[in-house]
Each structure stands twice: as structure tokens, then as C-alpha cells.
Amino acid sequence: MKKGLIIGKGWLGNRLETILNQKYVLTTTKRNADQPNCISIDFDQIIDKSISTTAYEFIVITIPFGKRQSIEELDFRFTQLIQFIGEFNKQIILISSTGIYPDEGDVINETTFSDCELNQSYQLIENKLKITYPQLVILRLGGLMGDNRYLSNYIKLDKPNLDVVANHIHYQDVCIIIDTIIEQNFKGKIYNAVAPEHPTKEEILEYQINQKLVKSASKKGKIISSDKLINELNYQFIFPNPIYFK
């Protein structure tokens, strides 16, 4: 069995471990390890150790980065992560976000915007790791849903702008996409990972709250395309429509 390292045992990392454990021998990292095969490590502190380059066949990085931390904080965090990974030259998958794209446009793919138009924080980390590890695969996730995450937990039907389309993805699809990338040994790629159907927030909420299927009178907002991922991985989504996430 292949050996893998999941860096970051948060909401997604936990679920990813549960699903991939069926096929791989996994080690995880957490600020405070609470289980076997889990390494205690805090990337917001100076790291003075590195993993063995032969210990794992793949690494999946799920630690957060983006708009909540300053660029200086993120740069330090991922400098320490690079120190920890060292000269690892096998598969590395970085979980990024479609938040890297501006809030404009119609249908958005991986090359719609130039680098100077992308969110500075996300771009900093993607480029930092891509330069150090050219084999890096970047997965830009839409809104991560499923299990205990439902849109109706965060907004209600009395909120404005419910005619905006959703760019969501179910965590089970994320996990199987990662497994597919590992199995097919993809390297040096960037993919959007978003469910291929884009109902409005109103349509999702009506189903989740009232079990009603409705059609919004209007639709607006950007649509993130996963066509590249679907075509290159020959991937069929388990949950193609966010209305029916569970």
C-alpha cells in the first residue's frame, strides 16, 4: 500500500483521512496530536526538522490560507511547511480555493484571469509552493459542503441576493478527486473543483429548509467551471447538484 502524509487534520483533513485510509497507509499532522500516526507540529512556529524524502509517496496539504491571515503570517507559515517537507520530490497536492478569483466574470476557468488579477494571498502561497515543488497539483475548491455543512446553517431565506449562483462542492467528491489524482499520478496541474451544476442560493435553501424544488426568477454571479478536471481525470461527480448535497 502507498504511504501518504496529510498535512492539516481539520474539517477536510479528518474526512479525507477516513476515506483514504481504506486504500493507503496514512500519517497526519495537527498542532496537538491526539491519535496514533499523527505528528504534533505548529507551522506558525519555527520548524527545525524535515521528513524523510523516502517516507511517503504523496503529500496532501490541507492547512488553511487566504483572507483571514496577513500576507506576512502566511509567508511565514508556508516557509515553515517547506522546511518540514524539505526536498520531497514525489506527488504533492495543495488544497486551495476558488476565492483566488475576482468576484466578476461569467464562466471562469483556470486561465480566465492573469496573475495580477488573482487574490494576492492565495496567489502568494500557490506560487511559493509551485516554485519549490514544480510537481505540485493545485485543487481550487468551491464552497466545501456536506455532512454537517449546509448552506441553510449559514444563511436564511430572508437574506438579500439569493439569486446568486452557488459554486459548491461536496467533501466526498473532493476526497475521491484527490484519490483519483494519486492513482493516476498527476503532477504539475491546476484544477477548479466545483460541482458542475450551479443552482441559486434560493433554490438550495428552499429545498434544504422547505423540501421544495423552485426555480429562481433570475440568476447572477460568476460560475466556476470544472470542465478541465472532469475531462482530464475522466471524473464523474458523486454529487453534481448542490441542491441534493447530504
PyMOL commands that set and color helices and strands:
alter all, ss='L'
color gray80, all
select helices_A, chain A and resi 11-20+71-85+98-100+115-117+120-132+151-153+171-184+201-210+227-233+242-244
alter helices_A, ss='H'
color red, helices_A
select strands_A, chain A and resi 3-7+25-30+38-40+58-61+91-97+107-108+137-141+143-145+168-170+189-193+223-224
alter strands_A, ss='S'
color yellow, strands_A
deselect
rebuild
show_as cartoon
